[in-house]
Amino acid sequence: MNDQSLITRVLLNDDQHAFTTLVRNYQQPIRQFLRRLTKGNWSLADDLAQQVFIAAYDKLASFRAEANFSTWLHSIAYRAFLNEMRKAHYQRESELTDQTFSPATHASAENEILVEQLMAQLSVPERTCMTLAFSAGMSHQEIVTVTDYPLGTVKSHINRGKQKLTTWLKESQTRSTA
């Protein structure tokens, strides 16, 4: 069943099963997005994700389907993250302490941790745009919708983020071979 059908069932019949299906479909991408924004702070990301789905349920009637449901959820998640930063008086570049997940035994979990550590090297706007583009698979226009950044700014953040990560990887390879 597609998102719009599920949303309609929730709105017309208060169908909790339909909303649970929406949550299941989008919980992992939203949590991953928030983990990257919070520099790997899993507990904060999980708390924010829970807030996102509560807010989405409360605001579901305002969803106009002008963008994808995923874009709308990512927008709510981004706003929740920004509100948390403001509330906790985090500064722009060092808004969260660097936390990582406990050592993982699976390669995919280790790769996820490495990606989060790499993304932590970027500014919040770069990290946001890169995550939306590459993890969530959003177009530049969808990222504009989520972040309210101008299109040129989105492109610049993605380009700058790629350049920083490339430089960081080259420097770490040079250090490890020295």
N, CA and C atoms as an extended XYZ file, in Angstrom:
534
Properties=species:S:1:pos:R:3:atomname:S:1:resname:S:1:resid:I:1 pbc="F F F"
N         0.846       -1.172        0.000 N   MET     1
C         0.000        0.000        0.000 CA  MET     1
C         0.901        1.247        0.000 C   MET     1
N         0.560        2.237       -0.810 N   ASN     2
C         1.401        3.423       -0.915 CA  ASN     2
C         1.163        4.385        0.247 C   ASN     2
N         2.059        5.357        0.382 N   ASP     3
C         2.000        6.301        1.498 CA  ASP     3
C         0.681        7.052        1.537 C   ASP     3
N         0.223        7.532        0.381 N   GLN     4
C        -0.999        8.333        0.367 CA  GLN     4
C        -2.202        7.535        0.835 C   GLN     4
N        -2.275        6.266        0.469 N   SER     5
C        -3.377        5.410        0.932 CA  SER     5
C        -3.318        5.228        2.443 C   SER     5
N        -2.113        5.012        2.960 N   LEU     6
C        -1.950        4.855        4.409 CA  LEU     6
C        -2.329        6.143        5.138 C   LEU     6
N        -1.901        7.273        4.609 N   ILE     7
C        -2.212        8.570        5.221 CA  ILE     7
C        -3.722        8.785        5.229 C   ILE     7
N        -4.367        8.472        4.142 N   THR     8
C        -5.820        8.622        4.048 CA  THR     8
C        -6.523        7.759        5.082 C   THR     8
N        -6.061        6.527        5.251 N   ARG     9
C        -6.657        5.637        6.260 CA  ARG     9
C        -6.476        6.198        7.664 C   ARG     9
N        -5.319        6.787        7.931 N   VAL    10
C        -5.088        7.372        9.257 CA  VAL    10
C        -6.036        8.552        9.465 C   VAL    10
N        -6.113        9.420        8.475 N   LEU    11
C        -6.916       10.633        8.620 CA  LEU    11
C        -8.413       10.350        8.677 C   LEU    11
N        -8.898        9.442        7.850 N   LEU    12
C       -10.338        9.188        7.801 CA  LEU    12
C       -10.829        8.248        8.895 C   LEU    12
N       -10.005        7.257        9.228 N   ASN    13
C       -10.459        6.213       10.158 CA  ASN    13
C        -9.649        6.142       11.445 C   ASN    13
N        -8.704        7.056       11.622 N   ASP    14
C        -7.772        7.008       12.756 CA  ASP    14
C        -7.162        5.600       12.853 C   ASP    14
N        -6.746        5.081       11.710 N   ASP    15
C        -6.216        3.724       11.582 CA  ASP    15
C        -4.782        3.667       12.124 C   ASP    15
N        -4.641        3.166       13.341 N   GLN    16
C        -3.335        3.080       13.988 CA  GLN    16
C        -2.409        2.102       13.268 C   GLN    16
N        -2.982        1.051       12.698 N   HIS    17
C        -2.172        0.084       11.961 CA  HIS    17
C        -1.531        0.750       10.737 C   HIS    17
N        -2.277        1.596       10.068 N   ALA    18
C        -1.742        2.302        8.891 CA  ALA    18
C        -0.607        3.234        9.315 C   ALA    18
N        -0.779        3.928       10.437 N   PHE    19
C         0.298        4.813       10.884 CA  PHE    19
C         1.515        4.001       11.317 C   PHE    19
N         1.297        2.880       11.964 N   THR    20
C         2.404        2.000       12.351 CA  THR    20
C         3.178        1.549       11.118 C   THR    20
N         2.480        1.273       10.034 N   THR    21
C         3.147        0.895        8.782 CA  THR    21
C         4.007        2.045        8.269 C   THR    21
N         3.501        3.267        8.318 N   LEU    22
C         4.286        4.434        7.909 CA  LEU    22
C         5.542        4.566        8.773 C   LEU    22
N         5.377        4.392       10.068 N   VAL    23
C         6.526        4.489       10.975 CA  VAL    23
C         7.555        3.417       10.622 C   VAL    23
N         7.104        2.204       10.425 N   ARG    24
C         8.038        1.113       10.067 CA  ARG    24
C         8.777        1.415        8.762 C   ARG    24
N         8.072        1.988        7.809 N   ASN    25
C         8.681        2.285        6.513 CA  ASN    25
C         9.752        3.371        6.600 C   ASN    25
N         9.601        4.306        7.518 N   TYR    26
C        10.492        5.471        7.542 CA  TYR    26
C        11.336        5.604        8.807 C   TYR    26
N        11.141        4.732        9.769 N   GLN    27
C        11.867        4.849       11.027 CA  GLN    27
C        13.378        4.768       10.832 C   GLN    27
N        13.848        3.790       10.085 N   GLN    28
C        15.291        3.615        9.910 CA  GLN    28
C        15.933        4.798        9.182 C   GLN    28
N        15.386        5.268        8.055 N   PRO    29
C        16.011        6.420        7.393 CA  PRO    29
C        16.011        7.688        8.261 C   PRO    29
N        14.954        7.896        9.017 N   ILE    30
C        14.893        9.088        9.881 CA  ILE    30
C        15.906        8.958       11.009 C   ILE    30
N        15.997        7.807       11.623 N   ARG    31
C        16.973        7.602       12.696 CA  ARG    31
C        18.397        7.766       12.174 C   ARG    31
N        18.682        7.216       10.989 N   GLN    32
C        20.016        7.347       10.408 CA  GLN    32
C        20.338        8.818       10.126 C   GLN    32
N        19.397        9.543        9.563 N   PHE    33
C        19.569       10.967        9.291 CA  PHE    33
C        19.890       11.713       10.588 C   PHE    33
N        19.137       11.447       11.628 N   LEU    34
C        19.359       12.132       12.903 CA  LEU    34
C        20.667       11.698       13.566 C   LEU    34
N        21.055       10.434       13.419 N   ARG    35
C        22.352        9.999       13.972 CA  ARG    35
C        23.488       10.762       13.321 C   ARG    35
N        23.396       10.958       12.027 N   ARG    36
C        24.450       11.704       11.335 CA  ARG    36
C        24.467       13.155       11.786 C   ARG    36
N        23.291       13.750       11.927 N   LEU    37
C        23.250       15.146       12.360 CA  LEU    37
C        23.792       15.316       13.773 C   LEU    37
N        23.546       14.323       14.621 N   THR    38
C        23.979       14.407       16.011 CA  THR    38
C        25.371       13.812       16.235 C   THR    38
N        26.089       13.594       15.171 N   LYS    39
C        27.453       13.054       15.229 CA  LYS    39
C        27.509       11.701       15.926 C   LYS    39
N        26.529       10.867       15.655 N   GLY    40
C        26.552        9.509       16.191 CA  GLY    40
C        25.977        9.360       17.584 C   GLY    40
N        25.279       10.350       18.082 N   ASN    41
C        24.652       10.244       19.401 CA  ASN    41
C        23.351        9.463       19.230 C   ASN    41
N        23.441        8.151       19.396 N   TRP    42
C        22.321        7.258       19.119 CA  TRP    42
C        21.119        7.543       20.014 C   TRP    42
N        21.348        7.774       21.275 N   SER    43
C        20.204        7.975       22.171 CA  SER    43
C        19.473        9.270       21.836 C   SER    43
N        20.201       10.345       21.559 N   LEU    44
C        19.554       11.595       21.172 CA  LEU    44
C        18.823       11.421       19.840 C   LEU    44
N        19.449       10.741       18.891 N   ALA    45
C        18.811       10.505       17.592 CA  ALA    45
C        17.516        9.708       17.758 C   ALA    45
N        17.535        8.699       18.616 N   ASP    46
C        16.326        7.908       18.851 CA  ASP    46
C        15.239        8.750       19.515 C   ASP    46
N        15.623        9.586       20.482 N   ASP    47
C        14.648       10.472       21.124 CA  ASP    47
C        14.038       11.440       20.118 C   ASP    47
N        14.880       12.011       19.278 N   LEU    48
C        14.387       12.940       18.266 CA  LEU    48
C        13.495       12.228       17.253 C   LEU    48
N        13.869       11.013       16.863 N   ALA    49
C        13.041       10.259       15.914 CA  ALA    49
C        11.660       10.008       16.496 C   ALA    49
N        11.613        9.695       17.769 N   GLN    50
C        10.309        9.488       18.416 CA  GLN    50
C         9.498       10.779       18.377 C   GLN    50
N        10.137       11.910       18.641 N   GLN    51
C         9.458       13.209       18.559 CA  GLN    51
C         8.950       13.469       17.144 C   GLN    51
N         9.750       13.084       16.152 N   VAL    52
C         9.377       13.295       14.754 CA  VAL    52
C         8.079       12.566       14.433 C   VAL    52
N         7.971       11.317       14.834 N   PHE    53
C         6.781       10.545       14.488 CA  PHE    53
C         5.562       10.984       15.289 C   PHE    53
N         5.774       11.460       16.493 N   ILE    54
C         4.654       12.028       17.251 CA  ILE    54
C         4.173       13.309       16.561 C   ILE    54
N         5.128       14.156       16.175 N   ALA    55
C         4.776       15.393       15.465 CA  ALA    55
C         4.113       15.082       14.128 C   ALA    55
N         4.617       14.086       13.421 N   ALA    56
C         4.032       13.720       12.127 CA  ALA    56
C         2.584       13.266       12.302 C   ALA    56
N         2.340       12.490       13.338 N   TYR    57
C         0.969       12.041       13.592 CA  TYR    57
C         0.072       13.240       13.893 C   TYR    57
N         0.574       14.131       14.740 N   ASP    58
C        -0.215       15.312       15.116 CA  ASP    58
C        -0.471       16.244       13.936 C   ASP    58
N         0.476       16.314       13.008 N   LYS    59
C         0.386       17.254       11.879 CA  LYS    59
C        -0.022       16.584       10.574 C   LYS    59
N        -0.390       15.334       10.621 N   LEU    60
C        -0.643       14.589        9.391 CA  LEU    60
C        -1.699       15.258        8.508 C   LEU    60
N        -2.681       15.882        9.119 N   ALA    61
C        -3.722       16.555        8.335 CA  ALA    61
C        -3.157       17.730        7.536 C   ALA    61
N        -2.000       18.256        7.955 N   SER    62
C        -1.401       19.383        7.230 CA  SER    62
C        -0.507       18.933        6.077 C   SER    62
N        -0.277       17.627        5.944 N   PHE    63
C         0.539       17.121        4.837 CA  PHE    63
C        -0.232       17.309        3.539 C   PHE    63
N         0.346       18.068        2.612 N   ARG    64
C        -0.337       18.427        1.372 CA  ARG    64
C         0.136       17.627        0.159 C   ARG    64
N         1.053       16.727        0.334 N   ALA    65
C         1.574       15.893       -0.758 CA  ALA    65
C         2.193       16.719       -1.878 C   ALA    65
N         2.637       17.940       -1.551 N   GLU    66
C         3.367       18.746       -2.535 CA  GLU    66
C         4.777       18.195       -2.709 C   GLU    66
N         5.264       17.525       -1.695 N   ALA    67
C         6.550       16.830       -1.730 CA  ALA    67
C         6.276       15.386       -1.307 C   ALA    67
N         7.280       14.537       -1.424 N   ASN    68
C         7.133       13.160       -0.956 CA  ASN    68
C         6.937       13.142        0.552 C   ASN    68
N         6.265       12.118        1.042 N   PHE    69
C         6.082       11.954        2.480 CA  PHE    69
C         7.437       11.890        3.177 C   PHE    69
N         8.408       11.211        2.539 N   SER    70
C         9.763       11.107        3.080 CA  SER    70
C        10.392       12.492        3.253 C   SER    70
N        10.212       13.347        2.265 N   THR    71
C        10.760       14.704        2.343 CA  THR    71
C        10.120       15.461        3.502 C   THR    71
N         8.815       15.315        3.642 N   TRP    72
C         8.092       15.977        4.730 CA  TRP    72
C         8.596       15.489        6.089 C   TRP    72
N         8.803       14.174        6.239 N   LEU    73
C         9.320       13.632        7.500 CA  LEU    73
C        10.740       14.125        7.783 C   LEU    73
N        11.588       14.143        6.755 N   HIS    74
C        12.953       14.635        6.943 CA  HIS    74
C        12.939       16.107        7.348 C   HIS    74
N        12.005       16.859        6.828 N   SER    75
C        11.877       18.259        7.198 CA  SER    75
C        11.518       18.396        8.680 C   SER    75
N        10.589       17.588        9.145 N   ILE    76
C        10.223       17.586       10.564 CA  ILE    76
C        11.433       17.175       11.407 C   ILE    76
N        12.170       16.177       10.942 N   ALA    77
C        13.354       15.706       11.679 CA  ALA    77
C        14.412       16.791       11.754 C   ALA    77
N        14.629       17.468       10.661 N   TYR    78
C        15.635       18.540       10.643 CA  TYR    78
C        15.231       19.656       11.605 C   TYR    78
N        13.966       20.023       11.604 N   ARG    79
C        13.482       21.065       12.527 CA  ARG    79
C        13.617       20.613       13.982 C   ARG    79
N        13.340       19.337       14.245 N   ALA    80
C        13.489       18.811       15.617 CA  ALA    80
C        14.945       18.889       16.051 C   ALA    80
N        15.851       18.550       15.138 N   PHE    81
C        17.278       18.634       15.439 CA  PHE    81
C        17.681       20.079       15.730 C   PHE    81
N        17.257       21.015       14.882 N   LEU    82
C        17.594       22.426       15.094 CA  LEU    82
C        17.023       22.938       16.411 C   LEU    82
N        15.799       22.540       16.725 N   ASN    83
C        15.200       22.950       18.002 CA  ASN    83
C        15.984       22.399       19.188 C   ASN    83
N        16.441       21.168       19.061 N   GLU    84
C        17.249       20.569       20.133 CA  GLU    84
C        18.560       21.326       20.301 C   GLU    84
N        19.164       21.696       19.192 N   MET    85
C        20.416       22.466       19.265 CA  MET    85
C        20.177       23.792       19.987 C   MET    85
N        19.121       24.477       19.608 N   ARG    86
C        18.815       25.765       20.242 CA  ARG    86
C        18.517       25.581       21.725 C   ARG    86
N        17.696       24.598       22.023 N   LYS    87
C        17.286       24.357       23.406 CA  LYS    87
C        18.488       24.057       24.288 C   LYS    87
N        19.409       23.299       23.788 N   ALA    88
C        20.575       22.896       24.567 CA  ALA    88
C        21.729       23.890       24.451 C   ALA    88
N        21.517       24.968       23.726 N   HIS    89
C        22.535       26.022       23.558 CA  HIS    89
C        23.842       25.496       22.975 C   HIS    89
N        23.710       24.593       22.003 N   TYR    90
C        24.898       24.099       21.335 CA  TYR    90
C        25.416       25.165       20.380 C   TYR    90
N        26.713       25.243       20.222 N   GLN    91
C        27.291       26.142       19.245 CA  GLN    91
C        27.324       25.449       17.900 C   GLN    91
N        27.386       26.236       16.843 N   ARG    92
C        27.264       25.745       15.466 CA  ARG    92
C        28.204       24.589       15.149 C   ARG    92
N        29.472       24.680       15.430 N   GLU    93
C        30.415       23.645       15.025 CA  GLU    93
C        30.650       22.566       16.078 C   GLU    93
N        30.321       22.845       17.328 N   SER    94
C        30.555       21.843       18.367 CA  SER    94
C        29.292       21.643       19.184 C   SER    94
N        28.178       21.425       18.474 N   GLU    95
C        26.882       21.362       19.109 CA  GLU    95
C        26.671       20.112       19.943 C   GLU    95
N        27.401       19.065       19.700 N   LEU    96
C        27.218       17.823       20.446 CA  LEU    96
C        28.559       17.209       20.790 C   LEU    96
N        28.626       16.528       21.901 N   THR    97
C        29.853       15.803       22.216 CA  THR    97
C        29.965       14.633       21.264 C   THR    97
N        31.170       14.261       20.963 N   ASP    98
C        31.406       13.187       20.010 CA  ASP    98
C        31.175       11.858       20.710 C   ASP    98
N        30.112       11.149       20.331 N   GLN    99
C        29.798        9.854       20.913 CA  GLN    99
C        29.725        8.841       19.795 C   GLN    99
N        30.154        7.656       20.080 N   THR   100
C        30.047        6.594       19.087 CA  THR   100
C        29.348        5.397       19.700 C   THR   100
N        28.836        4.567       18.860 N   PHE   101
C        28.176        3.338       19.256 CA  PHE   101
C        29.222        2.357       19.755 C   PHE   101
N        28.834        1.475       20.664 N   SER   102
C        29.777        0.484       21.168 CA  SER   102
C        30.316       -0.370       20.019 C   SER   102
N        31.506       -0.964       20.191 N   PRO   103
C        32.119       -1.725       19.097 CA  PRO   103
C        31.167       -2.773       18.524 C   PRO   103
N        31.101       -2.825       17.226 N   ALA   104
C        30.173       -3.735       16.554 CA  ALA   104
C        30.923       -4.944       16.020 C   ALA   104
N        30.205       -6.028       15.905 N   THR   105
C        30.827       -7.240       15.375 CA  THR   105
C        30.560       -7.411       13.894 C   THR   105
N        29.596       -6.702       13.341 N   HIS   106
C        29.265       -6.835       11.922 CA  HIS   106
C        29.935       -5.723       11.126 C   HIS   106
N        30.414       -6.070        9.941 N   ALA   107
C        31.088       -5.097        9.077 CA  ALA   107
C        30.171       -3.943        8.723 C   ALA   107
N        28.898       -4.205        8.491 N   SER   108
C        27.987       -3.118        8.130 CA  SER   108
C        27.841       -2.126        9.282 C   SER   108
N        27.797       -2.591       10.511 N   ALA   109
C        27.716       -1.696       11.660 CA  ALA   109
C        29.007       -0.895       11.798 C   ALA   109
N        30.145       -1.556       11.545 N   GLU   110
C        31.424       -0.848       11.608 CA  GLU   110
C        31.508        0.207       10.510 C   GLU   110
N        31.010       -0.109        9.329 N   ASN   111
C        30.990        0.876        8.245 CA  ASN   111
C        30.096        2.052        8.594 C   ASN   111
N        28.968        1.787        9.224 N   GLU   112
C        28.062        2.863        9.640 CA  GLU   112
C        28.753        3.791       10.642 C   GLU   112
N        29.486        3.210       11.566 N   ILE   113
C        30.222        4.018       12.542 CA  ILE   113
C        31.279        4.861       11.836 C   ILE   113
N        32.005        4.270       10.891 N   LEU   114
C        33.010        5.014       10.143 CA  LEU   114
C        32.374        6.183        9.388 C   LEU   114
N        31.238        5.936        8.755 N   VAL   115
C        30.555        7.013        8.032 CA  VAL   115
C        30.165        8.124        9.001 C   VAL   115
N        29.645        7.760       10.165 N   GLU   116
C        29.260        8.775       11.153 CA  GLU   116
C        30.479        9.567       11.626 C   GLU   116
N        31.609        8.894       11.816 N   GLN   117
C        32.825        9.599       12.222 CA  GLN   117
C        33.298       10.542       11.126 C   GLN   117
N        33.217       10.104        9.883 N   LEU   118
C        33.593       10.973        8.767 CA  LEU   118
C        32.647       12.168        8.675 C   LEU   118
N        31.361       11.900        8.788 N   MET   119
C        30.381       12.983        8.674 CA  MET   119
C        30.520       13.986        9.815 C   MET   119
N        31.020       13.536       10.951 N   ALA   120
C        31.218       14.443       12.094 CA  ALA   120
C        32.274       15.500       11.787 C   ALA   120
N        33.091       15.266       10.756 N   GLN   121
C        34.118       16.233       10.366 CA  GLN   121
C        33.513       17.445        9.657 C   GLN   121
N        32.269       17.327        9.226 N   LEU   122
C        31.625       18.374        8.443 CA  LEU   122
C        30.810       19.307        9.325 C   LEU   122
N        30.540       20.489        8.812 N   SER   123
C        29.651       21.418        9.513 CA  SER   123
C        28.229       20.857        9.474 C   SER   123
N        27.365       21.376       10.317 N   VAL   124
C        25.978       20.905       10.345 CA  VAL   124
C        25.308       21.061        8.974 C   VAL   124
N        25.416       22.220        8.309 N   PRO   125
C        24.768       22.328        6.992 CA  PRO   125
C        25.342       21.349        5.951 C   PRO   125
N        26.651       21.150        5.953 N   GLU   126
C        27.259       20.201        5.018 CA  GLU   126
C        26.787       18.777        5.320 C   GLU   126
N        26.799       18.430        6.607 N   ARG   127
C        26.380       17.093        7.036 CA  ARG   127
C        24.917       16.855        6.663 C   ARG   127
N        24.090       17.858        6.868 N   THR   128
C        22.673       17.734        6.551 CA  THR   128
C        22.464       17.500        5.061 C   THR   128
N        23.054       18.346        4.236 N   CYS   129
C        22.873       18.229        2.780 CA  CYS   129
C        23.451       16.927        2.239 C   CYS   129
N        24.627       16.543        2.720 N   MET   130
C        25.253       15.295        2.264 CA  MET   130
C        24.395       14.082        2.653 C   MET   130
N        23.901       14.065        3.875 N   THR   131
C        23.095       12.938        4.330 CA  THR   131
C        21.804       12.836        3.542 C   THR   131
N        21.148       13.978        3.333 N   LEU   132
C        19.905       13.950        2.564 CA  LEU   132
C        20.155       13.512        1.123 C   LEU   132
N        21.268       13.959        0.543 N   ALA   133
C        21.556       13.617       -0.851 CA  ALA   133
C        21.955       12.152       -1.009 C   ALA   133
N        22.845       11.675       -0.162 N   PHE   134
C        23.418       10.356       -0.388 CA  PHE   134
C        22.766        9.243        0.425 C   PHE   134
N        22.341        9.506        1.634 N   SER   135
C        21.687        8.457        2.426 CA  SER   135
C        20.197        8.385        2.133 C   SER   135
N        19.565        9.558        2.061 N   ALA   136
C        18.126        9.571        1.809 CA  ALA   136
C        17.810        9.583        0.318 C   ALA   136
N        18.827        9.820       -0.522 N   GLY   137
C        18.621        9.795       -1.964 CA  GLY   137
C        17.763       10.932       -2.492 C   GLY   137
N        17.782       12.046       -1.796 N   MET   138
C        16.943       13.176       -2.203 CA  MET   138
C        17.610       13.997       -3.303 C   MET   138
N        16.783       14.593       -4.120 N   SER   139
C        17.265       15.525       -5.142 CA  SER   139
C        17.634       16.841       -4.475 C   SER   139
N        18.352       17.665       -5.193 N   HIS   140
C        18.696       18.987       -4.648 CA  HIS   140
C        17.434       19.765       -4.292 C   HIS   140
N        16.414       19.689       -5.128 N   GLN   141
C        15.182       20.422       -4.858 CA  GLN   141
C        14.489       19.917       -3.589 C   GLN   141
N        14.517       18.611       -3.366 N   GLU   142
C        13.935       18.071       -2.133 CA  GLU   142
C        14.718       18.554       -0.915 C   GLU   142
N        16.031       18.652       -1.040 N   ILE   143
C        16.853       19.152        0.065 CA  ILE   143
C        16.516       20.613        0.343 C   ILE   143
N        16.277       21.393       -0.696 N   VAL   144
C        15.842       22.780       -0.525 CA  VAL   144
C        14.545       22.816        0.289 C   VAL   144
N        13.628       21.906       -0.023 N   THR   145
C        12.347       21.841        0.690 CA  THR   145
C        12.554       21.519        2.168 C   THR   145
N        13.447       20.578        2.459 N   VAL   146
C        13.685       20.175        3.847 CA  VAL   146
C        14.384       21.280        4.638 C   VAL   146
N        15.406       21.874        4.042 N   THR   147
C        16.282       22.786        4.796 CA  THR   147
C        15.948       24.261        4.665 C   THR   147
N        15.219       24.635        3.636 N   ASP   148
C        14.958       26.039        3.308 CA  ASP   148
C        16.217       26.778        2.858 C   ASP   148
N        17.276       26.042        2.528 N   TYR   149
C        18.467       26.675        1.959 CA  TYR   149
C        18.204       26.960        0.479 C   TYR   149
N        18.798       28.016       -0.072 N   PRO   150
C        18.702       28.227       -1.524 CA  PRO   150
C        19.391       27.069       -2.268 C   PRO   150
N        18.979       26.834       -3.499 N   LEU   151
C        19.516       25.736       -4.294 CA  LEU   151
C        21.034       25.807       -4.425 C   LEU   151
N        21.566       26.988       -4.695 N   GLY   152
C        23.020       27.141       -4.822 CA  GLY   152
C        23.748       26.798       -3.539 C   GLY   152
N        23.136       27.123       -2.410 N   THR   153
C        23.740       26.812       -1.115 CA  THR   153
C        23.770       25.301       -0.891 C   THR   153
N        22.699       24.626       -1.258 N   VAL   154
C        22.657       23.162       -1.127 CA  VAL   154
C        23.779       22.544       -1.951 C   VAL   154
N        23.912       22.980       -3.192 N   LYS   155
C        24.969       22.449       -4.065 CA  LYS   155
C        26.348       22.736       -3.493 C   LYS   155
N        26.535       23.934       -2.957 N   SER   156
C        27.836       24.295       -2.364 CA  SER   156
C        28.147       23.431       -1.151 C   SER   156
N        27.158       23.219       -0.277 N   HIS   157
C        27.387       22.392        0.915 CA  HIS   157
C        27.757       20.965        0.527 C   HIS   157
N        27.103       20.426       -0.476 N   ILE   158
C        27.412       19.061       -0.924 CA  ILE   158
C        28.814       19.011       -1.516 C   ILE   158
N        29.128       19.960       -2.364 N   ASN   159
C        30.445       19.998       -2.996 CA  ASN   159
C        31.548       20.179       -1.953 C   ASN   159
N        31.359       21.126       -1.040 N   ARG   160
C        32.351       21.365        0.004 CA  ARG   160
C        32.500       20.150        0.912 C   ARG   160
N        31.385       19.515        1.233 N   GLY   161
C        31.435       18.312        2.064 CA  GLY   161
C        32.214       17.192        1.407 C   GLY   161
N        31.976       16.985        0.111 N   LYS   162
C        32.730       15.955       -0.626 CA  LYS   162
C        34.217       16.270       -0.629 C   LYS   162
N        34.555       17.537       -0.858 N   GLN   163
C        35.962       17.932       -0.883 CA  GLN   163
C        36.621       17.696        0.474 C   GLN   163
N        35.951       18.068        1.559 N   LYS   164
C        36.512       17.868        2.901 CA  LYS   164
C        36.724       16.386        3.198 C   LYS   164
N        35.731       15.563        2.856 N   LEU   165
C        35.853       14.126        3.125 CA  LEU   165
C        36.962       13.498        2.295 C   LEU   165
N        37.082       13.906        1.035 N   THR   166
C        38.157       13.397        0.179 CA  THR   166
C        39.518       13.768        0.753 C   THR   166
N        39.669       15.017        1.154 N   THR   167
C        40.929       15.480        1.746 CA  THR   167
C        41.229       14.708        3.025 C   THR   167
N        40.230       14.541        3.879 N   TRP   168
C        40.424       13.844        5.152 CA  TRP   168
C        40.835       12.396        4.909 C   TRP   168
N        40.193       11.726        3.943 N   LEU   169
C        40.545       10.331        3.649 CA  LEU   169
C        41.958       10.217        3.095 C   LEU   169
N        42.343       11.132        2.203 N   LYS   170
C        43.701       11.109        1.647 CA  LYS   170
C        44.729       11.328        2.746 C   LYS   170
N        44.472       12.277        3.642 N   GLU   171
C        45.408       12.551        4.733 CA  GLU   171
C        45.495       11.363        5.683 C   GLU   171
N        44.380       10.705        5.956 N   SER   172
C        44.440        9.555        6.875 CA  SER   172
C        45.155        8.377        6.218 C   SER   172
N        45.023        8.200        4.898 N   GLN   173
C        45.764        7.147        4.201 CA  GLN   173
C        47.247        7.439        4.218 C   GLN   173
N        47.614        8.693        4.064 N   THR   174
C        49.019        9.083        4.094 CA  THR   174
C        49.608        8.816        5.477 C   THR   174
N        48.845        9.149        6.524 N   ARG   175
C        49.313        8.896        7.904 CA  ARG   175
C        49.464        7.407        8.174 C   ARG   175
N        48.540        6.597        7.653 N   SER   176
C        48.613        5.165        7.952 CA  SER   176
C        49.713        4.449        7.180 C   SER   176
N        50.133        5.008        6.048 N   THR   177
C        51.219        4.366        5.295 CA  THR   177
C        52.586        4.895        5.708 C   THR   177
N        52.605        5.962        6.471 N   ALA   178
C        53.888        6.554        6.894 CA  ALA   178
C        54.491        5.802        8.052 C   ALA   178
